[in-house]
Amino acid sequence: MPNDRPRPPRSQSSSGRNDRSERRPTRGRDGDDRRPIRGRDSDDRRPARGRDSDERRSARPALTAAEQKSREVYARTGGRRTEGTGAPTARPVRKKVEWVDEGAVKKTARKAVQRGAAPRSRSQGDNRGENRVPGIPRSDRPLPSDISRDVEKGVGVRQSQSTTERLQKAIDAFEYERYEDAARLLQVLSRQLPGMALVHEMAGLCAYRQAKWRTAVNELEATRVLDPSRTTVLPVLADAYRALRRWSKVNQIWSEIKDLSPHPSVLAEGRIVAAGALSDQGKLAEAVRLFDSVLNVPKRVQDYHLRQWYMAADLHDRSGNIVEARRLFARVMQYDAEFVDVADRLSHLGPVR
């Protein structure tokens, strides 16, 4: 008997699979689906991802007063501005700094250690060549072969190259009057080469020119023990003792200098230091008499002649002998008008009569 009911479509067969599909909620637009539709008009439990979502705004932490003020300033000005020009702050431009070694500040250390003795001329110290000391190698030339052999003998072949380079750097710093740098290098060298007189001499001169008198005395005493032929250290050593007010030591070294009959420049320096020590003790008359034998004018006037004449003139001025002081200052100015402050000293004393 034919069934009057309409036959269902194949997709809706009476199999178990179709039964389960009938139980599953339809995902169509008009179906009664338990899962919410993600459309714009749906009553969705998940908050929408649009910009105008109140739920997402409420989830953000509230701004502090400072943050709110910062946003207002940024919105009004467009960021930080400088100098009232209206332009935003630009990233700072970092310039590359190039160091140029122009030498140390001249005359600074020399002025610190000129303790009443006649100072050097103004022109001296303006270049590194005039700062060299006899007996100390030049930094712009290789070390002498005898010094290189002493270095190799002291530290061995393996360390001789690095030690030689350190010694050359110390000599270079000394010539440029970078005495602190030279002293640091020489401190290492004195441990590596304790028997080298050159190292102790340079260390003593660096200490002397930094007014470190006790260190200067120790290093220079070691120098003359290791190499008695280095007579140029004796006036410096005597002046270091003078700074320490050890008058007997000054007299002892002055007597030693006279007995050795060294180069006239060394003898002149020793005389200046000895006279300065007598002057420090108030013995001006004795100090003046030390120059009686050196006031004659030689055929060829050297720098050490000018230094002795200047010192003698200064002692005469302090002793009240203005006429002799004026005469000697005028003689110094005749040979070197820029020697120290001779022009000022002579102008204060008046013209020669």
C-alpha positions in Angstrom: 0.0 0.0 0.0 1.6 3.2 -1.0 2.6 5.6 1.7 0.9 9.0 1.4 3.7 10.7 3.4 6.3 12.5 1.4 9.6 10.7 1.1 12.4 12.6 3.0 15.5 13.7 1.0 18.5 11.4 1.1 20.5 13.8 3.3 17.9 13.2 6.0 17.8 9.4 5.9 16.8 7.4 8.9 20.3 6.0 9.5 22.0 6.5 12.9 24.4 8.9 11.3 21.6 11.1 10.1 20.0 10.9 13.5 23.1 12.3 15.1 23.2 15.0 12.5 19.7 15.9 13.4 20.5 16.2 17.0 23.5 18.5 16.2 22.4 22.1 16.1 22.3 23.6 12.7 24.9 26.2 12.0 22.9 28.1 9.5 21.9 31.7 9.9 18.3 30.8 10.7 18.9 27.7 12.8 18.4 27.5 16.5 22.0 26.9 17.3 23.3 26.6 20.8 26.8 27.9 19.8 26.6 31.6 19.3 27.0 32.9 15.8 30.0 35.1 15.3 28.2 37.6 13.3 28.1 41.3 14.1 24.5 41.2 15.3 24.8 38.1 17.4 24.4 38.2 21.1 27.9 36.7 21.6 29.3 36.0 25.0 32.9 36.5 23.7 33.8 40.2 23.6 34.1 41.6 20.1 37.5 42.5 18.8 36.5 45.9 17.4 38.0 49.2 18.5 34.8 50.3 20.2 34.6 47.5 22.6 33.8 48.8 26.1 34.8 45.6 27.7 38.4 45.8 26.4 38.8 49.4 27.4 37.6 48.6 30.9 40.3 45.8 31.1 43.1 48.3 30.7 44.7 49.8 33.8 43.8 53.4 34.5 46.5 56.0 33.6 48.2 57.8 36.4 48.1 61.6 36.5 51.7 61.8 35.2 51.0 59.5 32.3 47.8 61.4 31.4 49.7 64.7 31.6 52.5 63.2 29.4 50.0 62.1 26.7 48.4 65.5 26.7 51.8 67.3 26.2 52.8 64.9 23.5 49.4 65.4 21.7 49.8 69.1 22.0 53.5 69.5 21.1 54.3 66.4 19.1 57.2 65.4 21.5 59.9 67.1 23.3 61.3 70.4 21.8 64.4 72.4 22.6 65.5 76.0 22.6 62.0 77.2 21.6 62.7 76.6 17.9 59.8 74.2 17.5 62.1 71.4 16.2 62.0 68.0 17.9 65.1 67.0 19.8 67.6 65.5 17.4 69.9 62.6 18.4 73.2 64.0 19.6 76.0 63.8 17.2 79.1 62.3 18.7 82.4 63.6 17.3 85.4 61.4 17.2 88.2 62.8 19.5 91.7 62.6 18.1 94.5 63.0 20.5 97.5 64.9 19.3 100.7 64.7 21.4 101.9 68.2 21.6 104.1 67.6 24.6 103.5 68.5 28.2 102.8 72.0 29.5 106.2 73.6 29.4 108.0 75.1 32.4 105.5 73.8 34.9 107.8 71.3 36.6 110.8 73.5 36.2 109.1 76.4 38.1 108.2 73.9 40.9 111.8 73.0 41.6 113.6 76.3 41.1 114.1 77.0 44.7 116.1 80.3 44.5 118.8 79.1 42.2 119.1 81.0 38.9 116.4 79.5 36.7 116.8 78.7 33.0 116.2 81.0 30.2 112.7 81.5 28.9 113.5 80.0 25.6 114.7 76.8 27.2 112.0 74.1 27.3 110.1 75.3 24.2 111.1 72.1 22.4 112.1 68.6 23.3 115.7 69.0 22.0 116.6 71.5 24.8 115.1 69.3 27.5 117.6 66.5 26.9 120.1 65.7 29.7 123.7 64.6 29.0 124.1 60.9 29.5 120.4 60.1 28.7 119.8 58.7 25.2 117.6 60.5 22.7 114.1 59.0 22.2 114.1 59.7 18.5 117.1 57.4 18.0 117.8 53.7 18.7 119.3 52.9 22.1 123.1 52.8 22.1 124.5 49.3 21.7 126.0 49.3 25.2 122.6 50.0 26.8 120.9 47.4 24.6 123.5 44.8 25.8 122.9 45.8 29.4 119.1 45.3 29.0 119.6 41.9 27.3 122.0 40.9 30.1 119.6 42.0 32.8 116.3 40.5 31.6 117.4 37.9 29.1 116.9 37.6 25.3 113.2 36.7 25.5 112.2 39.9 27.4 114.8 42.2 26.0 112.6 43.6 23.2 109.7 44.5 25.5 112.0 46.0 28.1 113.8 48.0 25.5 110.5 49.4 24.2 109.5 50.3 27.7 112.8 52.1 28.3 112.4 54.1 25.0 108.9 55.1 26.1 110.2 56.3 29.4 112.9 58.4 27.7 110.3 59.9 25.4 108.0 60.8 28.3 110.9 62.3 30.1 111.9 64.5 27.1 108.3 65.8 26.8 108.3 66.5 30.6 105.6 63.9 31.3 107.3 63.0 34.5 104.4 61.0 36.0 104.2 58.8 33.0 107.9 58.3 32.9 108.1 57.5 36.6 105.5 54.8 36.2 107.5 53.1 33.5 110.7 53.6 35.4 109.2 52.0 38.5 108.8 48.8 36.5 112.2 49.1 34.9 113.9 49.5 38.3 112.6 46.1 39.3 113.7 44.5 36.0 117.0 46.3 35.8 118.1 47.1 39.4 121.7 47.4 38.4 121.3 49.9 35.5 122.4 53.4 36.5 120.5 55.0 33.7 117.1 53.8 35.1 117.9 55.1 38.6 119.1 58.5 37.2 116.0 59.0 35.2 113.8 58.0 38.1 115.7 60.4 40.4 115.3 63.3 37.9 111.6 62.6 37.5 111.2 62.7 41.3 113.3 65.9 41.5 111.2 67.7 38.9 108.0 66.7 40.8 109.5 68.0 44.1 109.7 64.5 45.6 112.9 65.1 47.3 113.4 62.0 49.3 112.7 59.7 46.3 115.1 61.9 44.3 117.8 61.5 46.9 117.5 57.7 47.1 117.5 57.2 43.3 120.4 59.6 42.6 122.5 58.2 45.4 122.0 54.7 43.8 123.0 56.2 40.5 126.4 57.5 41.6 127.1 54.2 43.5 126.4 52.2 40.3 128.2 54.6 38.0 130.5 57.2 39.6 131.2 58.7 36.2 127.7 60.2 36.0 128.8 63.5 37.6 125.9 65.4 36.2 123.6 64.0 38.9 125.7 65.6 41.7 124.3 69.2 41.5 120.7 67.8 41.3 121.4 65.5 44.3 122.9 68.5 46.3 119.8 70.6 45.5 117.5 67.8 46.7 119.4 67.7 50.0 119.1 71.5 50.0 115.3 71.2 49.8 115.4 68.8 52.8 117.6 71.4 54.6 120.4 68.9 55.0 123.2 71.5 54.8 126.1 69.1 55.6 125.2 66.9 52.7 125.1 69.9 50.4 128.6 71.0 51.6 129.9 67.5 51.2 128.7 67.1 47.6 129.9 70.6 46.7 133.4 69.7 48.0 133.2 66.4 46.0 132.3 68.4 42.8 135.3 70.7 43.2 137.6 67.8 43.7 136.4 66.0 40.6 136.9 69.0 38.4 134.0 68.0 36.1 132.7 69.9 33.1 132.4 73.6 33.7 128.6 73.5 33.5 128.4 70.9 36.2 130.8 72.9 38.4 128.6 76.0 37.8 125.5 74.2 38.8 127.1 72.9 42.0 128.3 76.5 42.8 124.8 77.8 42.3 123.3 75.2 44.6 125.9 75.7 47.3 125.3 79.5 47.2 121.6 78.9 47.4 122.0 76.7 50.5 124.1 79.5 52.2 121.5 82.0 51.2 118.8 79.9 52.8 120.8 79.9 56.0 121.1 83.7 55.9 124.8 83.6 55.0 124.6 86.0 52.1 128.2 87.3 52.3 129.6 83.7 52.0 127.2 83.0 49.1 128.4 86.1 47.3 132.1 85.1 47.7 131.5 81.9 45.9 131.2 83.8 42.6 134.2 86.0 42.9 136.3 83.8 40.6 133.7 83.5 37.8 132.6 87.1 37.2 135.1 87.7 34.4 133.8 87.6 30.8 135.1 84.7 28.8 135.7 84.7 25.1 132.7 82.6 24.5 129.8 83.1 26.8 127.7 80.0 27.6 124.4 79.5 29.3 126.0 78.5 32.6 127.9 81.8 32.6 124.7 83.7 32.4 123.2 81.5 35.2 126.1 82.3 37.5 126.0 86.0 36.8 122.3 86.1 37.4 122.6 84.3 40.7 125.4 86.6 41.8 123.4 89.7 40.8 120.4 88.4 42.8 122.6 87.8 45.9 124.1 91.3 45.6 120.6 92.8 45.3 119.4 90.9 48.4 122.6 92.0 50.2 121.9 95.7 49.4 124.7 96.1 46.9 122.5 97.7 44.2 125.3 99.0 42.0 126.9 95.5 41.6 123.5 93.9 41.1 122.6 96.4 38.4 125.9 95.9 36.6 125.6 92.1 36.6 122.0 92.1 35.5 122.9 94.5 32.7 125.7 92.1 31.6 123.2 89.2 31.5 120.8 91.3 29.4 123.6 92.2 27.0 124.0 88.6 26.0 120.4 87.4 26.4 117.7 90.0 26.8 115.1 87.3 27.3 117.0 85.5 30.0 114.4 84.7 32.7 113.1 88.1 34.2 116.4 90.0 33.8 114.7 92.9 32.0 112.2 93.4 34.9 114.9 93.1 37.5 117.0 95.7 35.8 114.1 98.1 35.3 113.3 97.9 39.0 116.9 98.7 39.9 117.1 101.6 37.4 119.7 102.2 34.6 123.4 101.6 35.1 125.2 104.7 36.2 
